[in-house]
């Protein structure tokens, strides 16, 4: 619930843009980024400004060639984004921040329970793999998300929208075993019911069904964590539609948005403790 105290805590005045980083947030992120090379030409643009340009693209939802002039050139920012995308940098950063934030609140580093769901979104004219979700009547892609019970992203994947929920869940659960081997139980809706998902891994899949007499929207126990995560993603206008030609780019932006959520959360805690 928004109160004057909460609004003051989340206010980001004094920054160039709402997507810019505070000094505390940059202190958390900087050690996780590639260090400068010891040989060759030195970087012309500071890494902080390059990362803030990526966050601006994510938050504003604008085209790459519409970056404000105070940011590095388009070619520089996109080259670094492509490098982070191909090396899985944002996924690695998100994984590290999840562990650190869980330990900060006194929880085990690796979760034992998670929540699974997906979100269908339309795609733009950029092209790339897409499909038609007959259930939601959306032509585009699906964002599959596995989060812990507090809504921290554990594993994110993007697939064409015609990929069934159960098929997407199988690949998502299997890919999570290496990063989070202690995951024992996952909560999901009835779209994931069936032997295919239940036998995909050793993870127990518990189906949380809606009440028989439910009318309209109701917050479901256990499943609210992933729904809130999708709501947090929705603050970034880049996710209004899937405008990426490459699925790998769409996944990189998802992990970057997940990292932003945790960076800001931990950055506020650092500011409050000072």
SENUKE-734785 format. One line per 5 residues: number of its first residue (from 1); their letters; for each residue x negated, y negated, z negated of N, C-alpha, C. Coordinates in steps of 0.05 Angstrom, whole numbers, plus 5000, padded with zeros to 4 digits. Example, Ala and Ser with C-alpha at 12.3 -4.5 7.8 and 13.67 -1.06 7.14 Angstrom:
BEGIN
1	AS	4736,5114,4844,4754,5090,4844,4736,5066,4844 | 4743,5045,4858,4727,5021,4857,4742,4999,4843
end
This chain:
BEGIN
1	XXXXX	4983,5024,5000,5000,5000,5000,4983,4975,5000 | 4989,4956,5018,4973,4932,5020,4980,4913,4997 | 4960,4904,4983,4963,4884,4962,4942,4862,4967 | 4945,4839,4954,4924,4819,4958,4896,4829,4951 | 4894,4846,4931,4868,4858,4924,4857,4875,4946
6	XXXXX	4874,4892,4958,4866,4910,4979,4858,4894,5004 | 4874,4874,5010,4868,4858,5034,4841,4844,5032 | 4835,4834,5008,4809,4822,5004,4786,4842,5007 | 4791,4866,4998,4770,4887,4999,4764,4895,5028 | 4785,4896,5045,4782,4905,5072,4777,4882,5092
11	XXXXX	4777,4858,5083,4773,4835,5100,4745,4835,5111 | 4742,4828,5136,4716,4828,5149,4709,4801,5161 | 4715,4780,5146,4708,4753,5154,4677,4749,5152 | 4667,4731,5168,4639,4726,5168,4624,4743,5188 | 4637,4762,5201,4624,4779,5222,4631,4767,5249
16	XXXXX	4615,4774,5269,4620,4764,5296,4646,4774,5307 | 4651,4800,5302,4676,4813,5311,4685,4832,5289 | 4710,4840,5291,4720,4860,5271,4706,4886,5273 | 4694,4892,5296,4679,4917,5300,4650,4916,5291 | 4641,4892,5284,4613,4889,5276,4607,4903,5249
21	XXXXX	4582,4908,5244,4574,4922,5220,4563,4903,5199 | 4570,4908,5174,4557,4893,5152,4529,4904,5147 | 4514,4890,5131,4487,4900,5125,4487,4927,5110 | 4507,4930,5092,4509,4956,5078,4515,4979,5097 | 4534,4973,5116,4541,4994,5135,4518,5001,5154
26	XXXXX	4503,4981,5162,4480,4986,5179,4459,5001,5164 | 4455,4996,5138,4436,5011,5123,4443,5040,5121 | 4468,5047,5123,4477,5075,5123,4472,5088,5150 | 4476,5073,5171,4475,5084,5198,4447,5084,5210 | 4431,5064,5204,4405,5061,5218,4387,5086,5215
31	XXXXX	4385,5099,5191,4367,5122,5189,4376,5146,5206 | 4401,5146,5215,4412,5169,5230,4408,5165,5260 | 4399,5142,5269,4396,5137,5297,4367,5143,5306 | 4363,5147,5332,4336,5153,5342,4317,5130,5336 | 4293,5136,5325,4274,5115,5319,4260,5105,5345
36	XXXXX	4249,5082,5344,4234,5072,5368,4211,5090,5375 | 4204,5093,5400,4181,5108,5409,4156,5094,5401 | 4136,5110,5394,4110,5098,5385,4093,5090,5409 | 4100,5100,5433,4085,5092,5456,4104,5081,5477 | 4093,5069,5497,4109,5057,5518,4119,5030,5511
41	XXXXX	4137,5020,5528,4147,4992,5525,4166,4991,5501 | 4164,4969,5486,4181,4965,5463,4210,4959,5471 | 4228,4965,5453,4256,4958,5459,4260,4928,5462 | 4275,4920,5482,4281,4892,5486,4304,4883,5468 | 4323,4901,5464,4347,4895,5449,4347,4911,5423
46	XXXXX	4355,4899,5401,4356,4914,5375,4378,4936,5376 | 4372,4958,5364,4391,4980,5364,4417,4973,5350 | 4416,4956,5330,4441,4948,5317,4460,4934,5336 | 4450,4917,5354,4467,4903,5373,4478,4922,5394 | 4462,4942,5402,4472,4962,5421,4495,4979,5409
51	XXXXX	4492,4987,5384,4512,5003,5371,4537,4987,5367 | 4534,4961,5359,4558,4944,5355,4572,4939,5381 | 4558,4939,5404,4571,4937,5430,4588,4962,5436 | 4578,4986,5429,4594,5010,5432,4619,5009,5415 | 4616,4999,5390,4639,4997,5372,4659,4977,5382
56	XXXXX	4649,4955,5395,4667,4935,5407,4684,4947,5429 | 4671,4963,5447,4685,4976,5468,4706,4995,5457 | 4699,5009,5436,4718,5028,5423,4742,5013,5411 | 4736,4992,5396,4758,4978,5382,4775,4961,5400 | 4762,4947,5419,4777,4929,5437,4791,4944,5460
61	XXXXX	4780,4967,5467,4792,4982,5489,4787,4970,5516 | 4767,4952,5519,4763,4938,5544,4744,4955,5562 | 4742,4946,5587,4723,4959,5606,4695,4953,5598 | 4676,4970,5608,4648,4966,5601,4638,4939,5611 | 4647,4931,5635,4636,4906,5647,4649,4881,5635
66	XXXXX	4666,4884,5614,4678,4861,5601,4666,4856,5573 | 4642,4868,5568,4628,4862,5543,4621,4833,5541 | 4625,4820,5518,4618,4792,5514,4588,4789,5519 | 4580,4764,5526,4552,4759,5534,4532,4761,5511 | 4541,4759,5486,4522,4761,5464,4512,4790,5460
71	XXXXX	4525,4809,5473,4516,4837,5471,4495,4842,5493 | 4480,4864,5491,4462,4871,5513,4476,4877,5539 | 4462,4878,5561,4475,4883,5587,4489,4909,5588 | 4509,4911,5605,4525,4935,5609,4507,4960,5613 | 4487,4957,5631,4470,4979,5638,4455,4990,5613
76	XXXXX	4447,4972,5595,4432,4980,5571,4451,4995,5552 | 4474,4983,5547,4493,4995,5528,4502,5022,5537 | 4510,5024,5563,4520,5049,5573,4499,5071,5574 | 4474,5063,5581,4452,5082,5581,4448,5095,5553 | 4450,5078,5533,4447,5089,5506,4471,5106,5498
81	XXXXX	4495,5097,5506,4519,5113,5500,4517,5141,5514 | 4508,5141,5539,4505,5167,5553,4484,5184,5539 | 4463,5172,5530,4442,5187,5516,4453,5199,5490 | 4468,5183,5475,4481,5194,5450,4501,5216,5456 | 4516,5212,5478,4536,5231,5486,4523,5258,5493
86	XXXXX	4503,5257,5510,4491,5282,5520,4475,5297,5498 | 4465,5282,5479,4449,5294,5457,4466,5302,5433 | 4492,5295,5434,4510,5301,5411,4504,5284,5386 | 4493,5260,5390,4485,5243,5367,4508,5236,5350 | 4530,5228,5362,4553,5219,5345,4565,5242,5330
91	XXXXX	4565,5266,5341,4575,5289,5327,4556,5296,5303 | 4530,5294,5307,4511,5299,5285,4515,5278,5263 | 4518,5253,5271,4522,5231,5251,4547,5236,5235 | 4569,5242,5250,4595,5247,5236,4593,5270,5216 | 4579,5291,5224,4575,5315,5207,4560,5307,5181
96	XXXXX	4539,5292,5184,4523,5283,5161,4540,5265,5143 | 4555,5247,5154,4571,5229,5138,4594,5243,5123 | 4605,5263,5136,4626,5279,5122,4614,5292,5097 | 4591,5304,5100,4578,5317,5077,4571,5297,5055 | 4560,5274,5063,4552,5254,5044,4577,5242,5029
101	XXXXX	4598,5237,5044,4622,5225,5032,4636,5245,5013 | 4635,5271,5020,4647,5291,5002,4631,5292,4976 | 4605,5292,4978,4588,5292,4954,4592,5267,4937 | 4597,5245,4951,4601,5219,4936,4625,5221,4918 | 4646,5234,4926,4670,5236,4910,4670,5261,4892
106	XXXXX	4648,5275,4891,4646,5298,4873,4656,5324,4884 | 4658,5327,4910,4667,5351,4922,4643,5367,4934 | 4648,5392,4939,4627,5408,4952,4620,5397,4979 | 4595,5400,4987,4586,5389,5013,4601,5401,5036 | 4605,5427,5036,4619,5441,5057,4647,5448,5048
111	XXXXX	4668,5441,5063,4696,5446,5054,4703,5476,5057 | 4722,5484,5041,4732,5511,5043,4760,5512,5055 | 4773,5488,5058,4800,5487,5070,4801,5463,5089 | 4817,5466,5109,4820,5446,5130,4848,5444,5140 | 4853,5425,5158,4879,5422,5170,4875,5419,5200
116	XXXXX	4892,5432,5216,4889,5433,5245,4914,5421,5259 | 4909,5405,5279,4931,5394,5295,4920,5383,5321 | 4938,5373,5338,4929,5361,5363,4947,5338,5370 | 4937,5322,5389,4951,5298,5398,4949,5296,5428 | 4972,5294,5442,4973,5292,5471,4974,5263,5479
121	XXXXX	4957,5255,5498,4955,5227,5507,4954,5227,5538 | 4964,5206,5549,4962,5202,5578,4934,5195,5586 | 4927,5201,5611,4901,5193,5621,4905,5170,5641 | 4883,5156,5647,4883,5134,5665,4876,5144,5693 | 4872,5125,5712,4867,5133,5739,4837,5140,5744
126	XXXXX	4821,5141,5722,4793,5146,5725,4788,5174,5736 | 4807,5192,5732,4803,5220,5742,4793,5238,5720 | 4782,5261,5729,4772,5280,5709,4793,5301,5703 | 4785,5322,5687,4804,5343,5681,4829,5332,5666 | 4852,5342,5673,4877,5334,5660,4897,5356,5665
131	XXXXX	4919,5355,5651,4941,5375,5654,4967,5363,5644 | 4988,5380,5646,5015,5370,5638,5024,5386,5614 | 5030,5371,5592,5041,5383,5568,5071,5383,5570 | 5083,5406,5576,5111,5408,5581,5127,5403,5556 | 5116,5409,5533,5130,5405,5508,5134,5376,5501
136	XXXXX	5113,5360,5505,5115,5331,5499,5118,5314,5524 | 5119,5327,5547,5124,5313,5573,5102,5292,5577 | 5077,5300,5574,5055,5281,5577,5035,5294,5596 | 5027,5278,5617,5007,5287,5635,4981,5274,5627 | 4962,5289,5618,4937,5278,5608,4920,5299,5594
141	XXXXX	4912,5293,5569,4895,5310,5554,4905,5313,5525 | 4894,5333,5512,4899,5338,5484,4874,5334,5467 | 4877,5320,5445,4856,5317,5426,4860,5336,5403 | 4844,5356,5401,4846,5376,5380,4828,5368,5357 | 4839,5367,5333,4824,5358,5310,4826,5378,5287
146	XXXXX	4804,5384,5275,4802,5400,5250,4790,5382,5229 | 4805,5376,5208,4796,5358,5187,4797,5372,5160 | 4783,5361,5140,4785,5372,5114,4811,5362,5101 | 4817,5370,5077,4843,5363,5065,4846,5334,5058 | 4824,5319,5060,4825,5290,5055,4825,5274,5082
151	XXXXX	4823,5288,5104,4824,5274,5130,4798,5268,5143 | 4776,5279,5133,4750,5274,5146,4747,5294,5169 | 4739,5284,5192,4737,5300,5216,4715,5321,5214 | 4722,5346,5217,4702,5368,5217,4694,5376,5245 | 4714,5379,5262,4709,5387,5290,4730,5375,5308
156	XXXXX	4721,5363,5330,4739,5349,5349,4733,5359,5377 | 4755,5364,5392,4752,5373,5419,4774,5360,5436 | 4767,5356,5462,4786,5346,5481,4790,5366,5503 | 4815,5372,5510,4821,5392,5531,4844,5381,5548 | 4847,5391,5573,4870,5383,5589,4896,5390,5574
161	XXXXX	4916,5374,5578,4941,5377,5562,4956,5403,5567 | 4950,5417,5590,4964,5442,5595,4951,5466,5580 | 4930,5461,5565,4919,5482,5548,4937,5485,5523 | 4947,5509,5519,4965,5514,5497,4952,5509,5470 | 4968,5501,5450,4957,5496,5423,4942,5520,5413
166	XXXXX	4952,5544,5417,4938,5568,5406,4911,5572,5420 | 4910,5567,5446,4884,5571,5460,4864,5550,5450 | 4873,5525,5447,4855,5504,5437,4846,5509,5409 | 4863,5521,5392,4856,5527,5365,4834,5549,5363 | 4836,5568,5381,4816,5590,5381,4788,5579,5385
171	XXXXX	4784,5563,5406,4758,5552,5412,4749,5532,5390 | 4768,5517,5378,4761,5498,5357,4751,5513,5332 | 4766,5533,5324,4759,5548,5300,4732,5562,5303 | 4728,5574,5326,4703,5589,5331,4679,5570,5331 | 4683,5547,5343,4660,5528,5344,4654,5515,5317
176	XXXXX	4673,5517,5298,4669,5505,5271,4653,5523,5253 | 4649,5548,5260,4636,5567,5242,4607,5560,5236 | 4594,5550,5257,4565,5543,5253,4561,5519,5235 | 4578,5499,5239,4575,5474,5224,4587,5476,5196 | 4608,5491,5193,4622,5493,5167,4628,5523,5161
181	XXXXX	4607,5538,5154,4610,5567,5151,4627,5576,5127 | 4632,5557,5108,4646,5565,5084,4676,5559,5086 | 4685,5551,5109,4714,5545,5114,4729,5571,5112 | 4748,5573,5094,4763,5598,5089,4792,5596,5097 | 4804,5573,5095,4833,5570,5101,4838,5545,5117
186	XXXXX	4857,5547,5136,4865,5524,5152,4895,5522,5152 | 4906,5499,5148,4935,5494,5148,4942,5482,5175 | 4964,5492,5187,4973,5483,5213,5003,5484,5215 | 5014,5473,5237,5043,5474,5241,5050,5499,5256 | 5076,5502,5262,5085,5527,5274,5076,5531,5303
191	XXXXX	5065,5510,5315,5054,5513,5342,5029,5532,5343 | 5017,5537,5319,4993,5553,5318,5000,5581,5307 | 5025,5587,5304,5032,5614,5294,5027,5635,5315 | 5018,5658,5306,5013,5680,5324,4987,5694,5318 | 4985,5718,5328,4962,5735,5323,4937,5724,5336
196	XXXXX	4939,5711,5359,4916,5700,5373,4899,5681,5356 | 4913,5663,5341,4899,5644,5324,4890,5658,5298 | 4907,5674,5287,4902,5687,5261,4877,5705,5263 | 4873,5718,5286,4851,5737,5288,4826,5725,5303 | 4827,5699,5308,4805,5687,5323,4779,5687,5307
201	XXXXX	4781,5682,5281,4758,5682,5263,4767,5694,5236 | 4749,5693,5217,4756,5702,5190,4771,5681,5174 | 4775,5658,5185,4790,5637,5172,4819,5644,5171 | 4831,5642,5147,4860,5647,5144,4875,5622,5153 | 4894,5626,5171,4911,5605,5181,4938,5606,5168
206	XXXXX	4945,5586,5152,4970,5584,5138,4989,5565,5153 | 5012,5574,5161,5031,5557,5176,5048,5542,5156 | 5048,5516,5158,5065,5499,5141,5089,5491,5158 | 5112,5502,5153,5136,5497,5169,5152,5475,5157 | 5167,5462,5174,5185,5440,5164,5210,5453,5151
211	XXXXX	5222,5437,5133,5246,5447,5119,5269,5451,5139 | 5286,5470,5132,5308,5477,5150,5327,5454,5154 | 5331,5438,5132,5350,5416,5134,5337,5389,5139 | 5312,5390,5150,5298,5365,5154,5311,5349,5177 | 5314,5323,5173,5324,5305,5193,5306,5281,5194
216	XXXXX	5294,5275,5218,5276,5253,5221,5248,5260,5211 | 5232,5239,5206,5204,5243,5198,5202,5249,5168 | 5185,5268,5162,5180,5275,5134,5150,5282,5131 | 5138,5272,5110,5110,5279,5105,5108,5307,5094 | 5093,5324,5108,5091,5352,5100,5066,5356,5083
221	XXXXX	5069,5373,5063,5047,5380,5046,5025,5393,5062 | 5000,5385,5056,4976,5395,5069,4972,5383,5097 | 4993,5381,5113,4990,5372,5140,4986,5342,5143 | 4992,5327,5121,4991,5298,5123,4962,5288,5128 | 4942,5303,5120,4914,5294,5123,4907,5290,5152
226	XXXXX	4914,5308,5170,4907,5306,5198,4924,5285,5212 | 4949,5282,5203,4966,5261,5215,4955,5233,5208 | 4946,5230,5184,4934,5205,5176,4908,5200,5192 | 4893,5221,5197,4869,5218,5213,4875,5207,5241 | 4896,5218,5254,4904,5208,5280,4913,5179,5279
231	XXXXX	4926,5172,5257,4934,5144,5253,4910,5125,5251 | 4889,5135,5237,4864,5119,5235,4852,5116,5262 | 4852,5137,5278,4841,5135,5305,4856,5114,5322 | 4882,5112,5317,4899,5094,5333,4893,5065,5329 | 4876,5058,5309,4868,5030,5306,4849,5022,5328
236	XXXXX	4837,5041,5342,4819,5035,5364,4835,5036,5390 | 4835,5013,5404,4851,5011,5428,4840,5029,5451 | 4816,5038,5448,4805,5056,5468,4821,5082,5469 | 4834,5089,5448,4849,5114,5446,4879,5111,5453 | 4887,5087,5462,4915,5084,5470,4921,5104,5492
241	XXXXX	4902,5107,5511,4903,5128,5531,4875,5140,5532 | 4872,5162,5546,4846,5173,5550,4836,5162,5577 | 4818,5143,5576,4809,5129,5600,4782,5140,5610 | 4772,5161,5598,4746,5171,5605,4748,5191,5628 | 4729,5189,5646,4728,5209,5668,4717,5235,5658
246	XXXXX	4697,5234,5640,4685,5259,5629,4697,5265,5602 | 4703,5291,5598,4713,5300,5572,4692,5296,5551 | 4666,5299,5558,4645,5295,5538,4644,5266,5528 | 4651,5247,5546,4652,5219,5537,4675,5215,5518 | 4698,5227,5523,4721,5225,5505,4715,5236,5478
251	XXXXX	4701,5259,5477,4694,5271,5451,4673,5254,5437 | 4654,5242,5452,4634,5224,5439,4647,5200,5425 | 4667,5188,5438,4681,5166,5426,4697,5175,5402 | 4708,5199,5402,4723,5209,5379,4705,5212,5355 | 4681,5223,5359,4662,5226,5337,4652,5199,5328
256	XXXXX	4648,5180,5346,4640,5154,5338,4661,5140,5321 | 4686,5144,5328,4708,5132,5312,4709,5145,5284 | 4705,5172,5284,4704,5186,5258,4681,5175,5240 | 4658,5170,5253,4635,5159,5238,4641,5131,5227 | 4655,5115,5243,4662,5088,5234,4679,5089,5209
261	XXXXX	4698,5107,5208,4716,5109,5185,4700,5114,5160 | 4681,5132,5161,4665,5139,5137,4644,5118,5131 | 4633,5106,5152,4613,5085,5147,4626,5061,5132 | 4649,5054,5140,4663,5031,5127,4671,5039,5098 | 4680,5063,5095,4688,5072,5068,4665,5071,5049
266	XXXXX	4642,5083,5057,4619,5084,5040,4606,5056,5037 | 4608,5040,5058,4597,5013,5057,4611,4996,5037 | 4638,4999,5035,4653,4984,5014,4645,4993,4986 | 4640,5019,4983,4631,5029,4957,4604,5018,4949 | 4586,5015,4968,4560,5003,4963,4563,4974,4955
271	XXXX	4581,4960,4968,4585,4931,4962,4597,4928,4934 | 4616,4946,4927,4629,4944,4901,4610,4950,4878 | 4590,4968,4884,4572,4976,4862,4550,4955,4857 | 4547,4936,4876,4526,4917,4872,4534,4894,4854
end
